[in-house]
């Protein structure tokens, strides 16, 4: 069985599923505000700048709320930079493995920081940035990572992302204002500390030339067991040691545990004495609606799943044989029309959905668990499928 990503079971217990269409993403704005309180305290205690990673979550309806606390966004290219400028404001920090000539003028119109992946890209665009007073950053590869899934490990020897840390002595830092690295993925504080200890011997000779250090994303700061006190002390020490502005770029942590994906059983196929599995066909397609289930892969947590019971393989309605959510326990055979709810589905879902097989996107609903207020943000139909290209 695949690894189940476990989350707090207390959220969404009071949600009336009869009011929710299927399939639907439901985002609890109270949980997001609770997460933002953690970031607000961290900012107050350390003077760190915190940017929302739009690659993880970019629902424009909530960007103004998040912008009340966070300092800006990190963008992965022109479209995210434009979105950040229009709906968020603040510091727009844009990084890409390579920029296009046809887009770069617009990128520097939206951005205050532009981080480059190579010396050749810096040399190509340096003059444009300097002329527009844009901070130039360089991404480094620490050559150290505690990421277990290889496709998410950006710091291995063969990674295309960033200049190897042991090549820093070959860089002319005269026009470079900042260093950026991103080597974490859903990690607690220890991984950040270990990474910093690996790269500091290389950085200490160049840090005098820098104005900011961007520690990237992957920090699971809003998780209940995250070592916030240690992070706070670390950030204060880092500021004192380097005299640089410290920047964090969380994405998942901003909306952690704030979203669910609601679906229903479309068909149930009874198995045969453990030789043929029990199968539940749902209106949720992992390949369309939560691609990380297929890519990572992982098993999303099912609301109210018992410890033991009848094993049922839940899958989607597409033609892809591997469009499988996972195997789950049920107290009794699920019935056609029963609702199923998967937890922690706000991040890396809405930004990755697709129309494979013409399968519709789930409705997007905002819910406030404090006052039970509902608001449908977006519904999808044939027109969205028809006009996608």
Residue pairs with C-beta under 8 A, 6 or more apart in sequence:
1 299
1 326
1 327
2 297
2 298
2 299
2 326
3 298
3 299
4 298
4 299
4 300
4 301
4 326
5 298
5 299
5 300
5 301
5 344
6 301
7 256
7 257
7 301
7 343
7 344
8 224
8 257
9 303
9 343
11 28
11 31
11 257
11 258
11 343
11 369
12 26
12 28
12 260
12 303
12 341
12 343
12 369
14 369
14 372
15 26
15 260
15 367
15 369
16 372
17 262
17 339
17 341
19 374
20 26
20 262
20 339
20 365
21 363
21 379
22 262
22 263
22 264
22 283
22 339
23 261
23 262
23 263
23 264
23 283
23 284
23 289
23 360
23 362
23 363
24 261
24 262
24 362
24 363
24 364
24 365
25 259
25 260
25 261
25 262
25 345
25 346
25 349
25 350
25 362
25 363
25 364
25 365
26 259
26 260
26 261
26 262
26 365
26 366
26 367
27 59
27 62
27 255
27 258
27 259
27 346
27 364
27 365
27 366
27 367
28 258
28 259
28 367
28 368
28 369
29 62
29 65
29 258
29 366
29 367
29 368
30 368
30 369
30 370
31 255
31 257
31 258
31 369
32 62
32 65
32 66
32 254
32 255
32 258
33 65
34 222
35 222
35 253
35 254
35 255
35 256
35 258
36 65
36 66
36 68
36 69
36 70
36 254
38 221
38 222
38 228
39 50
39 69
39 70
39 221
39 222
39 250
39 254
40 69
42 48
42 50
42 221
42 228
42 231
42 232
42 235
43 49
43 50
43 69
43 71
45 232
45 236
46 232
46 235
46 236
46 239
46 246
47 239
48 235
48 239
48 246
48 247
48 248
49 71
49 72
49 91
49 245
49 246
49 247
49 248
50 69
50 70
50 71
50 247
50 248
50 249
50 250
51 70
51 71
51 72
51 73
51 74
51 91
51 93
51 247
51 248
51 249
52 63
52 66
52 70
52 72
52 73
52 74
52 88
52 249
52 250
52 251
52 254
53 73
53 74
53 217
53 249
53 250
53 251
53 252
53 254
54 73
54 74
54 75
54 76
54 80
54 83
54 84
54 251
54 351
55 74
55 76
55 80
55 251
55 351
56 217
56 251
56 252
56 254
56 255
56 347
56 348
56 351
57 251
57 252
57 254
57 255
57 346
57 347
57 348
57 350
57 351
58 80
58 83
58 350
58 351
59 350
59 364
59 377
60 83
60 87
61 366
61 377
62 366
63 83
63 84
63 87
63 88
64 87
64 88
66 88
66 254
67 87
67 88
67 89
67 90
70 90
70 254
71 90
71 91
72 84
72 88
72 89
72 90
72 91
72 92
72 93
72 112
73 80
73 83
73 84
73 88
73 90
73 91
73 92
73 93
74 93
74 94
74 95
74 217
74 249
75 81
75 83
75 84
75 92
75 93
75 94
75 95
75 110
75 111
76 94
76 95
76 96
77 94
77 96
77 103
77 107
78 103
78 106
78 107
78 110
80 94
81 92
81 94
81 106
81 107
81 110
81 111
82 106
82 110
84 92
84 110
85 92
85 110
91 112
91 113
92 110
92 111
92 112
92 113
93 111
93 112
93 113
93 114
93 115
93 137
93 214
93 247
93 249
94 107
94 110
94 111
94 113
94 114
94 115
95 114
95 115
95 116
95 117
95 137
95 139
95 180
96 117
97 117
97 160
97 161
98 117
98 118
98 121
99 107
99 114
99 116
99 121
99 125
104 125
104 128
105 128
107 114
108 114
108 128
108 129
108 132
108 134
111 134
112 134
112 135
113 134
113 135
113 137
113 177
113 178
113 212
113 214
114 125
114 129
114 134
114 135
114 136
114 137
115 136
115 137
115 138
115 139
115 178
115 180
115 214
116 122
116 125
116 136
116 137
116 138
116 139
117 139
117 160
117 161
117 162
117 163
118 163
119 138
119 163
119 170
119 171
122 136
122 138
122 175
122 176
126 136
126 175
128 134
129 135
129 136
129 175
130 136
130 175
135 177
135 178
135 211
135 212
136 175
136 176
136 177
136 178
137 176
137 177
137 178
137 179
137 180
137 212
137 214
138 163
138 171
138 176
138 178
138 179
138 180
139 161
139 162
139 163
139 180
139 181
139 182
140 162
140 163
140 164
140 165
140 168
140 179
140 180
140 181
140 199
141 154
141 155
141 159
141 161
141 162
141 163
141 164
141 165
141 181
142 155
142 165
142 181
142 183
142 195
142 198
142 199
143 155
143 156
143 157
143 164
143 165
143 166
143 198
144 155
144 183
144 194
144 195
144 198
144 199
145 153
145 154
145 155
145 156
145 183
145 184
145 195
146 184
146 187
146 191
146 194
146 195
147 153
147 154
147 155
147 183
147 184
147 185
147 187
147 218
149 185
149 296
150 156
151 295
152 185
152 296
153 159
153 183
153 185
154 161
154 162
154 182
154 183
155 161
155 162
155 181
155 183
161 182
162 180
162 181
163 171
165 198
165 199
165 202
166 202
168 202
168 203
168 206
169 205
171 206
173 206
173 209
173 210
174 209
176 209
176 210
177 210
177 211
177 212
178 210
178 211
178 212
178 213
178 214
178 244
178 247
179 203
179 206
179 207
179 210
179 212
179 213
179 214
180 213
180 214
180 216
181 195
181 199
181 214
181 215
181 216
182 216
182 217
182 218
182 249
183 195
183 216
183 218
184 191
184 192
184 195
184 216
184 217
184 218
184 219
185 218
186 218
186 220
186 252
187 218
187 219
187 220
188 220
188 223
188 225
188 226
188 227
189 219
189 226
189 227
189 228
189 230
189 231
189 234
190 227
192 215
192 219
192 231
192 234
193 230
193 234
196 234
196 238
203 242
207 213
207 242
207 243
207 244
210 242
210 244
211 244
211 245
212 244
212 245
212 246
212 247
213 238
213 242
213 244
213 245
213 246
213 247
214 247
214 248
214 249
215 246
215 247
215 248
215 249
216 248
216 249
217 248
217 249
217 250
217 251
217 252
218 250
218 252
219 226
219 231
219 248
219 250
219 253
220 226
220 252
220 253
220 256
221 228
221 231
221 248
221 250
221 253
222 253
222 254
222 256
222 257
223 253
223 256
235 246
238 244
238 246
239 245
239 246
251 347
252 347
252 348
255 346
255 347
256 344
256 346
256 347
257 343
257 344
258 346
259 344
259 345
259 346
259 347
259 349
260 303
260 341
260 342
260 343
260 344
260 345
261 284
261 289
261 290
261 300
261 341
261 342
261 345
261 349
261 362
262 339
262 340
262 341
262 362
263 282
263 283
263 284
263 339
263 340
263 341
263 342
263 362
264 282
264 283
264 337
264 338
264 339
264 340
265 280
265 281
265 282
265 334
265 335
265 336
265 337
265 338
265 340
266 281
266 282
266 283
266 317
266 336
267 280
267 281
267 336
268 278
268 279
268 280
268 281
268 312
268 333
268 334
268 335
268 336
269 278
269 279
269 280
269 281
270 278
270 333
271 277
271 278
271 279
277 311
277 312
277 313
277 327
278 310
278 311
278 312
278 313
278 333
279 312
279 313
279 315
280 312
280 313
280 314
280 315
280 334
280 340
281 315
281 316
281 317
282 314
282 315
282 316
282 317
282 325
282 340
283 316
283 317
284 290
284 316
284 325
284 340
284 342
284 362
285 316
285 317
285 318
285 323
285 356
285 357
285 359
286 293
286 294
286 316
286 323
286 324
286 325
287 294
287 316
287 318
287 320
287 322
287 323
287 354
287 356
288 316
288 318
288 353
288 354
288 355
288 356
288 357
288 359
288 361
289 316
289 349
289 353
289 361
289 362
290 300
290 325
290 342
290 345
290 349
290 352
291 348
291 349
291 352
291 353
291 354
292 298
292 348
292 349
292 352
293 299
293 300
293 325
293 326
294 322
294 323
299 325
299 326
299 327
300 325
300 326
300 342
300 343
300 344
300 345
301 342
301 343
301 344
302 314
302 328
302 340
302 341
302 342
302 343
303 340
303 341
303 342
303 343
304 341
305 328
305 329
305 330
306 329
306 330
306 331
307 329
308 329
309 329
309 330
309 331
309 332
310 329
310 330
310 331
310 332
310 333
311 327
311 328
311 329
312 327
312 328
312 329
312 330
312 333
312 334
313 324
313 326
313 327
313 328
314 324
314 325
314 326
314 327
314 328
314 340
315 323
315 324
315 325
316 323
316 324
316 325
316 359
317 323
317 357
317 359
318 356
318 357
318 359
319 357
320 356
320 357
325 342
334 340
350 364
353 361
353 362
355 361
355 384
355 385
355 388
358 385
360 380
360 381
360 384
360 385
361 378
361 380
361 384
362 380
363 376
363 378
363 379
363 380
364 376
364 377
364 378
364 379
365 374
365 375
365 376
365 377
366 374
366 375
366 377
367 373
367 374
367 375
